[in-house]
Amino acid sequence: MKDSANYVKLVEWSSEDNCFVGSCPGLFYGGCHGQDEQEVFAELCQLVNETIELYRNEQRPLPPSTAGKDYANLLQNSN
C-alpha cells in the first residue's frame, strides 16, 4: 500500500469557482481545480504523492493519517 492511501482525497464541485476543486485535508492546504472531475482527481493524487516525497526529502514526519475516519458519513450527517 502506498503512503498516499493514508490520506483522504476530496473532489467537489464549487459553484463559486464554477469548477471541480480537489483537496487533501490534513496533508496540505489548497489543492487543484479544473472542469473535468476525473482529471482533477488524477492531479490531486499526483500532488499528494509529490507532497509525501517532499516530506521525505526534508526528513520530516508525515502528518497523521486522515483515512479511515469515515468522512463521507460525517459530511452527510452534518447537514
C-alpha positions in Angstrom: 0.0 0.0 0.0 1.2 3.5 -0.9 1.5 6.1 1.8 -0.9 8.3 -0.2 -3.7 5.8 0.7 -3.4 7.1 4.2 -4.9 10.5 3.2 -8.5 11.4 2.2 -8.7 13.0 -1.2 -11.8 15.1 -1.9 -13.1 16.4 -5.2 -16.2 18.6 -5.1 -18.0 21.0 -7.4 -17.6 24.6 -6.5 -20.5 26.8 -7.6 -18.4 29.9 -6.6 -15.5 28.9 -8.8 -17.6 27.1 -11.4 -15.2 24.1 -11.5 -14.2 21.0 -9.6 -11.8 21.5 -6.7 -9.6 18.9 -5.2 -8.1 18.9 -1.7 -6.4 16.7 0.7 -7.2 17.9 4.3 -4.5 17.2 6.8 -1.7 16.9 4.3 -1.7 20.3 2.6 -3.8 23.4 2.2 -5.1 24.4 -1.2 -5.2 21.9 -4.0 -6.1 21.8 -7.6 -9.1 22.7 -9.8 -10.5 22.1 -13.3 -13.5 21.3 -15.4 -13.1 17.5 -15.5 -13.7 15.7 -12.3 -11.5 12.7 -13.2 -8.6 14.9 -14.3 -8.9 16.9 -11.1 -8.7 13.7 -9.1 -5.7 12.4 -11.0 -3.9 15.7 -10.5 -4.8 15.6 -6.8 -3.3 12.1 -6.4 -0.1 13.4 -8.1 0.0 16.4 -5.7 -0.4 14.0 -2.7 2.5 11.8 -4.0 4.7 14.9 -4.6 3.9 16.3 -1.1 4.8 13.0 0.5 8.0 12.9 -1.4 8.8 16.5 -0.2 8.3 15.4 3.4 10.6 12.5 2.9 13.3 14.6 1.2 13.2 17.1 4.0 13.3 14.2 6.5 10.1 15.5 8.2 7.5 13.1 9.6 4.3 12.8 7.7 1.1 14.3 9.2 -1.3 11.9 10.9 -3.4 9.8 8.6 -6.8 11.0 7.6 -8.0 7.8 6.0 -10.5 5.6 7.9 -12.2 8.5 9.7 -15.5 7.9 7.8 -15.5 11.4 6.3 -18.4 10.5 3.9 -20.8 9.8 6.7 -19.5 12.7 8.8 -20.2 15.1 5.9 -23.5 13.6 5.2 -24.7 13.9 8.8 -23.6 17.5 9.1 -26.5 18.8 7.1 
